[in-house]
Amino acid sequence: MKPFSLIIILILFFKLLNAQETLAPQSISESFMNRPSDKKLMLGLYGHVDYTQPLNDSLRKNGKLDVTRLVLLMNYKFSDKLEFFSEVEFEHVKELWVEQAFMQYRFNDAFMLRGGLMIIPMGIVNEYHEPTTYNGVKRPSIDTRIVPTTWREIGVGAAGNLSAASLKYQLYIVNGFNGYDGTARLGGPNGFRSGRQRGAESYISSPNLSAKLDFYGISGLNVGLAGYFGNTQSTLYNNLPKENESLQARADSSVVNMMMLGLDARYSIGGLELRGQYILNSVSNSAAYNGFTGKDLGSRLNGWYAEAAYNLLHKTSHSATPLILFARLEKYNLHAATENGMVKNKAYNMTEITTGLGFKISEGAVIKTDIQLTRQEGVKKFGSSFNAGIGVNF
């Protein structure tokens, strides 16, 4: 936590020296929706192709090449107030998913109603997940292991920009994770990731609340505070006799209650960019869930990272095509706490160091390369891998 705290302190110090008006940050869906009103239909695309080569002193390892994702964006403006936004994603060439599909009615900038399949606003990368928006070939592990990026669910809610207060808010009621549908979906090295319903014949046994508040009132600085509260879902509640206490208790054992909190900060000045994030997921009823399902879900999952990046071409005539050197320190633990005497799995407590270069050839096109070091608790030596990739966003 100390490096993340240091990032916050440095950001606040720099901001005292450089306070001025700034604009609210926009996700790709918001930037599409804020286009000129004379354009009814707008298309876009983002994607990346990656190469990963494990490095080992004693063993030969095959590398992995992958078209990780290719996403088509489609937005239609029915009127100045009513719009529809969608993303259709191909993952690893062979999987097809709908990543977003929601309607928005804009009363004004401060109040908009949304309904459909929407991104859960938690952390940085879950909302800003295009390959040109983050450093490194791979997304930070916190944003896959704890925040299950890209995390989206079906729901309804409100969003808006309170420009006078330099605040942007989002508030949604959504369906929760699929915790049990005859198969236990939670636990293991990916936490809640396998429980994402992703709008694919989703079901709901109890609604969940998702909210985020972003402050952008100081130039170059954005600070976000997010929360997600509710129960996971279970098919055991379907057709359950309301007076049958035994079946009710069995169904209750197949769900957990979660409270996920996220704090993130991004700051840029000149060629320097700092960012950091802390995520905490507090889980209750995990002992009953693990006893019923045989899984190993922790009662607390948390993680943080701190990252610094600098454009090496900032003060040259090539500053419009940045060459970004970055380094990120990341720690996360899926067994930060466990219930009922469960032994903590040291393999779930990880430290990662990633450093590399990103060259933005043009607006919306990037070449990336990095070295990633990973180590689990109790192991002295870091494992290492070399990553390279290309990313586009237009």
C-alpha positions, 0 to 999 in steps of 0.5 A, a space after each residue: 500500500 505504501 507505493 500507492 500512497 506515495 503516488 497520491 501524495 506526489 499527485 497532490 503536491 504537483 497539483 498545488 503547483 499546477 491547478 487549473 480547469 480541466 475536463 471530465 474524462 470520457 470512456 469510449 462509449 461516452 466519447 461516441 455519444 458526445 459526437 456531433 449531433 448530425 452524425 446518426 450512426 457511428 462505427 469504431 473498432 479496437 483490438 490487439 494481437 499479443 505475443 508472450 514468451 516465458 523465460 526460463 534458465 533451465 527449460 525451453 518454453 513455447 511462446 504464445 501468439 494470440 489475437 486477444 480481442 477484436 471489438 466492433 463498436 456501433 452507436 446510433 443517435 435517434 435524437 439529441 436525447 436518445 442514443 444506443 451504444 454497443 460493442 461486439 467482441 471476438 476473443 481469441 478468434 473463436 469466442 463471440 461476446 456482446 460487451 455493451 448494449 445499452 440505451 441512454 436518454 439524456 435529460 441534460 449533462 447532469 442526468 441521464 438514464 441508462 438501461 441494458 448491458 453496461 460496464 460496471 464502473 470499478 477501477 480504471 481499466 474496466 472502463 478504459 480498457 482499449 489497448 491504447 489507454 493503458 501501459 503494458 501488453 497485458 492489463 494489470 492483474 488486479 483488473 483480471 483477478 479481482 476486478 474481472 475485466 471486462 466486467 459488465 452486467 444487465 441493469 438500469 440506472 443513472 449517470 451524469 456530469 456535475 460540471 460545477 462541482 467537477 464530479 462525474 457519477 454513475 449509479 446502477 441496479 444490476 444482476 449479480 455474479 452467477 455464484 451457483 447454477 449447479 456448478 460452483 463458479 467462484 474461487 480458485 486463482 481467478 476469484 469471481 471471474 467465472 461468475 460473470 454473467 455477461 448478459 448471456 441468458 443472465 438470471 437474477 435472484 437478488 439485485 445488486 448496486 454499483 456506483 462510482 464517483 469521479 473527481 476531475 476538478 484539478 488539471 490532469 488529475 482524476 480520482 475515482 471512488 467506486 463501490 459494488 454491493 450485493 449477493 451473488 446469484 443462485 439457481 437454487 432459489 428458482 421454484 423454491 417453496 417459501 415455507 421450506 426452511 431446509 431448502 432455503 438454508 441450502 440455497 443460502 449456502 450457495 451464495 455469498 455477500 460481497 462489498 467491493 470498494 475501489 480507489 483509483 487515481 490518474 495524474 499527468 503533467 507534461 510527459 509524466 503520467 502517474 496512476 495507482 489503484 487499490 481494490 478491496 473485496 470483502 466477502 461474507 458467508 464464504 465458509 458456508 459457500 465453500 462447505 457446500 460447493 467444495 471451493 476455496 473462496 477467500 473472505 477478503 480479496 485485495 490488491 494495489 498497483 502503482 505505476 509511473 510512465 514518461 514520454 521520452 519524446 515529450 520535449 522533441 518535435 516528435 512529441 505527437 507520437 509518444 515513446 512511453 517508458 513505464 514501470 508498474 509494481 503490483 501486489 494482489 492476494 485472493 486469500 488476504 483472509 479466509 474463514 473457518 480455518 481454511 489454509 491460505 493458498 500462497 499461490 494466490 498472494 502475488 507480486 508483479 513487476 512490469 516495465 517496458 515501452 509503448 510507441 504510439 505510432 499514430 493516434 489510435 495505434 500503438 506497439 508495446 513491449 515489456 518484461 514481466 516478473 511474477 513471484 508468489 508468496 514464499 518463493 524467492 525467485 521471480 518468474 519472468 516473461 517477455 511480452 509484445 503486441 500491437 493495439 488499435 483503437 479508432 
